[in-house]
C-alpha cells in the first residue's frame, strides 16, 4: 500500500510554510502539481502523475480544491491536509500580497492604488467569489462559485473537512503540526516526520506606519465583511474545536509542543548564522 500526503494549498493560509516543511522533510519525494493558472487537478490527473512518479510521497497544489481523491486500483491512500484562516486576517494578508507582487492583474493594480478600506469595498462589490465565504466554498464546492454560499454549504464543508488529516486554523499552527507528526509516525516510521518550520512568505514592513491590522478597517465595513463571511468564521471555529479534540488525544502533548517549538527555534537560529 502506498501512502501519499496531499496538501490542499489554500491561498494566503500559511501554505507556503507547510510546503517548505514538507520539502525539507521529504526532499525529492515532495513536489507540487498544478493545472495551468486556474484549473483543477482531477482524480485522473493525480492518478496518472503518481503512476509515472513512484518516488513521490507528498504533493502540494493550489489546484486540489479539497476534492475527494481516490486510488483507482485500491493501492494508494491519501492524507489530506488543509489549513483555514480567519477571513479578516486572510483578506489583510491578501491585500499586503497584492501590493508587493509585480503582477499586472486587476487585484494587484487595485491593491497598489487603494487603501485597505477602498480595496475591501472593491472586493465586495466586484469579486463575490472572493468576498463570500471563500474557504467554505472551496470545501463545499471545490471553489466553483455559482450562487451565494449557504448553510447547506457550511454543513457540507464541515463534514468534508472533518475527514481531513489536518483540520486546523493558522492561529493554532504549532499544535496542528504536533498533531500531524503524531498521526503520521506509524506510516513513516523509518524517518519520523519533522514539521519544524521557518515561517515563509510573511509580509514585512519598512516602518510601523505601513503595518496592517484589523484596526485599519472602518468598524461598519469590518462588521459587514464579517457578516458576509459568517460561514467561514463558523467553519474556522469548528476547525479549532476539532483540532483541540484531536490534540488532546496525544500523550505528553505539552512536552511535545515544547520540544517542537525548540526545533523551530533552532532552525531560526541556524538561518541567522
Secondary structure, 3 states (H helix, E strand, C coil): CEEEEEEECCCCCCHHHHHHHHHHHHHHHEEECCCCCCCCCCHHHHHHHHHHCCCCCEEEECCCCCCCCCCCCCCEEEEEEEEECCHHHHHHHHHHHHHHCCCCCHHHHHHHHCCHHHHHHHHHHHCHHHHCCHHHHHHHHCCCCCCCCCHHHHHHHHHHHCCCCEEEEHHHHHHHHHHHHHHHCCCCHHHCCCCCCCCCCCCCCCCHHHCCCHHHCCHHHHHHHHHHCHHHHHHHHHHHHHHHHHHCCCCCHHHHHHHHHHHHHHHHHHHHC
